[in-house]
Amino acid sequence: MYNPSRRSLRYAAAAVAASAAVLAAAAAPRTAAAAGPTLADVMAGKAAPLTLTLQQLDGEKEQWRRVRVTLPADASAMNGPDAMERALSAALGGPSPSVYYTRGQVVSIDGQSFLIAYRPKSDPVNLSAPKPAKLTPQTPLTLSLLSVRTAAAFEDIRPFNLQEEMAAQRQAEKQAEKVSMAASSVTLEAETDAEIGLRQIGLALLMYAQDHGDVLPAMKDPKAARASLGSYLPEEGLFLHPLTGEAFQPNPALSGRKYAHISSPESMVAFFEPSPDPDGMRAVLFLDGTVRRISGAEWRKLARVSKIDTAAAR
């Protein structure tokens, strides 16, 4: 019969004790420090400040980043109660609703990872005298938690620079002023950029939705869109491309939809040039009020996401 030595018994006993210690440590509740911050900690400002200013970010500009965040185009998701205000402010030349400032810090709450980020605080827009929320060094930034798992993309990531932000703000204000001057004209001049016309339509679209309980107008075709937005843009020429005379095309998939039910207005096409320019680029109005010229490849991708028939839209 096998008779183990005392040394082997001691080794076996030590191994069992070590295994028991590991299992006990795994089963023991984690300390507050190991568990990370709770949602209550975040709400109380213990995990990160609830508010900052752009000036404060500039003091640590090597650590902060400016990033454009795109959320998934999920019709069941909600934008939040301030989505319309932020989009309307952006259409008037204010800060973009999809731009955030972050150090890249991530917190884990209830098994989910969230990026700690900040964005400019949104204030109500006075429709009787609409003005953008201007970005200044003292602009308050509010804390946001962005789900890392559900974010569709983090784009245009670059180091934060206060001077560049202020320069971009001045450019946005000039563009908004240009749009306002064009809108007050009886007709658009032939050399007016297509982007100007689309920005005016975007502003009218957001103002319509704000006046109609967050519901977007009829947009099944250009005629329906003109009929809905006529009181906001009474000059019919504003709905036409200033060079070709073709009507700007609406996205029929948005007709009568709730604005807050569209989770990524910054990537949802609302209106667009009926055909691309000779260089293949096309001006597109997004639902957040921004306008960009995009390539043919990007247009096909965005058209699919926005449920636009690319064959019909050329």
C-alpha positions in Angstrom: 0.0 0.0 0.0 1.2 3.5 -0.9 2.5 5.4 2.1 3.1 9.1 1.3 6.0 10.8 3.0 5.5 13.7 5.4 7.1 16.1 2.9 4.6 15.2 0.1 1.7 15.5 2.6 2.9 19.0 3.5 3.1 20.0 -0.2 -0.4 18.7 -0.8 -1.8 20.5 2.2 -0.1 23.7 1.1 -1.6 23.4 -2.4 -5.1 22.9 -1.0 -4.7 25.9 1.3 -3.5 28.1 -1.6 -6.4 27.0 -3.7 -8.8 27.7 -0.9 -7.3 31.2 -0.5 -7.8 32.0 -4.2 -11.4 30.8 -4.1 -12.1 32.7 -1.0 -10.7 35.9 -2.5 -12.8 35.4 -5.6 -15.9 34.8 -3.6 -15.3 37.7 -1.2 -17.2 41.0 -2.1 -15.0 43.6 -3.8 -14.0 46.7 -1.9 -15.5 50.1 -3.1 -12.2 51.0 -4.6 -12.0 47.8 -6.6 -15.6 47.9 -7.7 -15.2 51.4 -9.2 -17.6 54.3 -9.1 -21.3 53.8 -8.8 -23.9 55.7 -10.7 -24.6 57.7 -7.5 -20.9 58.6 -7.4 -21.1 60.0 -11.0 -24.3 61.9 -10.3 -22.7 63.4 -7.2 -19.6 64.5 -9.1 -17.3 62.2 -7.2 -16.1 60.3 -10.3 -15.6 63.5 -12.4 -16.7 67.1 -12.2 -20.3 67.7 -13.3 -19.3 70.9 -15.1 -16.2 72.4 -16.6 -15.4 75.3 -19.0 -13.5 75.4 -22.2 -10.9 77.6 -20.4 -10.3 74.8 -17.9 -9.7 72.3 -20.7 -7.2 74.6 -22.2 -5.1 74.5 -19.0 -4.5 70.8 -19.7 -4.8 70.8 -23.4 -2.2 68.0 -23.8 -4.6 65.6 -22.1 -8.0 66.6 -23.6 -9.3 65.5 -27.0 -12.1 66.9 -29.2 -14.1 64.1 -30.8 -17.2 63.7 -32.9 -19.4 60.9 -31.6 -21.9 59.1 -33.8 -24.5 57.0 -32.2 -26.2 54.0 -34.0 -29.2 54.9 -36.3 -31.7 53.1 -34.1 -35.2 54.4 -34.4 -36.1 53.1 -30.9 -33.4 55.1 -29.2 -34.0 58.5 -27.7 -31.9 61.6 -28.2 -32.9 63.3 -24.9 -35.1 66.4 -24.2 -32.5 68.9 -25.4 -31.8 67.3 -28.8 -33.9 69.7 -30.7 -32.5 72.8 -28.9 -28.9 71.6 -29.6 -29.7 70.9 -33.3 -31.4 74.3 -33.8 -28.5 76.1 -32.1 -26.1 74.3 -34.4 -28.1 75.3 -37.5 -27.8 78.9 -36.4 -24.1 78.7 -36.1 -23.7 77.3 -32.6 -21.6 74.3 -31.4 -22.3 71.0 -33.1 -24.5 68.6 -31.0 -22.2 65.6 -31.8 -18.9 67.2 -30.6 -17.6 66.1 -27.2 -14.4 66.8 -25.2 -12.8 63.9 -23.3 -9.6 62.6 -21.8 -10.5 59.1 -22.8 -11.4 58.0 -19.3 -13.8 55.1 -19.0 -15.8 54.0 -16.0 -17.6 50.7 -15.5 -21.1 50.9 -14.1 -23.2 47.7 -13.7 -21.0 45.8 -16.1 -21.1 48.5 -18.8 -18.3 50.8 -19.9 -18.9 54.5 -20.3 -16.7 57.2 -21.7 -16.6 60.3 -19.5 -17.0 63.3 -21.9 -18.3 66.8 -21.8 -20.3 69.0 -24.3 -21.6 72.6 -24.3 -24.7 73.2 -22.2 -27.8 73.7 -24.3 -30.1 76.6 -23.7 -33.6 77.2 -25.2 -33.7 79.0 -28.5 -36.0 82.0 -28.8 -37.8 81.5 -32.1 -38.9 85.1 -32.3 -35.3 86.1 -32.4 -33.3 83.0 -33.0 -29.6 83.2 -32.1 -26.9 80.5 -31.7 -25.4 79.5 -28.4 -22.0 81.1 -28.9 -18.9 79.2 -27.8 -16.6 81.2 -25.5 -13.8 80.3 -23.1 -16.3 80.5 -20.3 -18.9 78.3 -22.0 -20.1 75.7 -19.4 -19.6 72.1 -20.4 -21.8 69.4 -18.8 -20.8 65.8 -18.0 -22.0 63.1 -20.3 -21.6 59.3 -20.1 -21.3 57.7 -23.5 -21.8 54.0 -23.8 -18.7 52.5 -25.4 -20.5 49.4 -26.6 -23.3 51.2 -28.4 -21.4 54.1 -29.9 -21.3 53.6 -33.7 -18.1 55.7 -34.1 -15.6 58.1 -32.5 -14.4 60.3 -35.4 -12.3 63.4 -36.1 -10.3 62.8 -32.9 -7.8 65.6 -32.3 -6.0 67.4 -29.5 -8.2 70.1 -27.9 -7.0 73.6 -28.8 -8.9 76.6 -27.4 -7.7 79.0 -30.2 -8.9 76.5 -32.9 -12.3 76.2 -31.2 -12.7 79.9 -31.1 -11.6 80.3 -34.7 -14.1 77.6 -35.8 -16.9 79.4 -33.8 -16.1 82.7 -35.6 -16.3 80.8 -38.9 -19.7 79.3 -38.0 -21.0 82.7 -37.0 -20.0 84.2 -40.3 -21.6 81.3 -42.1 -24.8 81.7 -40.1 -24.9 85.4 -40.9 -24.4 84.6 -44.6 -27.3 82.2 -44.4 -29.5 84.8 -42.7 -28.7 87.5 -45.3 -29.4 85.0 -48.1 -32.7 84.1 -46.5 -33.8 87.7 -46.3 -33.2 88.2 -50.0 -36.1 87.9 -52.4 -34.3 85.5 -54.6 -31.0 83.6 -54.5 -28.3 84.8 -56.7 -27.0 82.2 -59.3 -23.5 82.1 -57.7 -24.9 81.4 -54.2 -23.5 78.1 -52.9 -25.8 75.1 -52.7 -24.8 74.6 -49.1 -26.4 78.0 -48.2 -29.8 76.9 -49.5 -29.6 73.6 -47.7 -28.7 75.4 -44.4 -31.8 77.5 -44.8 -34.0 74.4 -45.3 -32.4 72.8 -42.3 -33.2 75.8 -40.1 -36.8 75.8 -41.4 -37.0 72.0 -40.8 -35.9 72.3 -37.1 -38.2 75.3 -36.5 -41.1 73.4 -37.9 -40.4 70.4 -35.7 -40.1 72.6 -32.6 -43.5 74.2 -33.4 -45.2 70.8 -34.1 -44.4 68.8 -31.0 -41.1 67.4 -32.2 -42.7 65.9 -35.3 -41.0 66.4 -38.7 -43.0 67.7 -41.7 -44.3 65.7 -44.6 -41.2 64.9 -46.7 -42.3 62.2 -49.2 -41.2 64.4 -52.1 -40.1 68.0 -52.8 -43.6 69.2 -53.3 -44.8 67.9 -50.0 -41.8 69.4 -48.2 -42.4 72.8 -49.8 -46.0 72.7 -48.7 -45.0 71.9 -45.1 -42.2 74.4 -44.8 -43.7 77.2 -46.9 -44.4 79.4 -44.0 -40.8 79.2 -42.8 -39.3 79.7 -46.2 -42.0 81.6 -48.3 -39.7 82.1 -51.3 -40.1 79.0 -53.5 -36.7 79.5 -55.0 -35.0 78.6 -51.7 -36.0 75.0 -52.3 -34.1 74.9 -55.6 -30.5 74.4 -56.4 -29.2 77.9 -57.2 -27.3 76.8 -60.4 -29.3 74.0 -61.9 -32.8 75.0 -60.7 -33.5 71.4 -59.6 -35.4 70.9 -56.4 -33.4 69.8 -53.3 -34.6 66.3 -52.4 -36.0 65.4 -49.0 -35.5 62.0 -47.3 -39.0 60.3 -47.5 -38.1 58.0 -44.6 -38.2 61.0 -42.2 -41.7 62.1 -43.1 -43.8 62.6 -40.0 -41.2 61.0 -37.7 -40.5 62.1 -34.1 -37.2 63.9 -34.0 -36.3 62.4 -30.6 -36.8 58.9 -32.0 -33.8 59.3 -34.3 -30.7 58.6 -32.3 -28.1 60.0 -34.8 -29.3 63.2 -36.4 -25.7 64.1 -37.3 -25.5 61.1 -39.6 -29.1 61.0 -40.9 -29.6 62.7 -44.3 -32.6 65.1 -44.3 -32.2 66.9 -47.7 -29.6 66.6 -50.5 -28.5 67.9 -53.9 -30.5 66.0 -56.5 -27.3 65.1 -58.4 -23.6 65.3 -57.7 -21.3 68.1 -58.9 -18.9 67.4 -61.7 -16.2 66.5 -59.2 -18.4 63.8 -57.8 -19.1 65.6 -54.5 -22.6 66.2 -53.2 -24.0 68.7 -50.7 -26.0 67.1 -48.0 -28.1 68.5 -45.1 -28.1 66.3 -42.0 -30.9 66.2 -39.5 -28.9 68.0 -36.9 -28.8 71.1 -39.2 -25.2 70.7 -40.4 -24.3 70.7 -44.1 -21.3 68.9 -45.7 -20.1 68.1 -49.2 -19.4 64.4 -49.4 -17.9 62.0 -51.9 -19.8 59.4 -53.9 -18.6 56.6 -51.7 -19.7 58.3 -48.5 -23.0 59.3 -50.1 -23.8 55.6 -50.9 -23.0 54.6 -47.3 -25.1 57.4 -45.8 -27.9 56.8 -48.2 -28.2 53.2 -47.0 -28.1 54.2 -43.3 -30.7 56.9 -44.0 -33.0 54.5 -46.0 -32.7 56.6 -49.2 -33.2 54.9 -52.6 -29.8 55.7 -54.2 -31.1 54.6 -57.7 -33.9 57.2 -57.5 -31.5 59.8 -56.0 -28.7 59.2 -58.6 
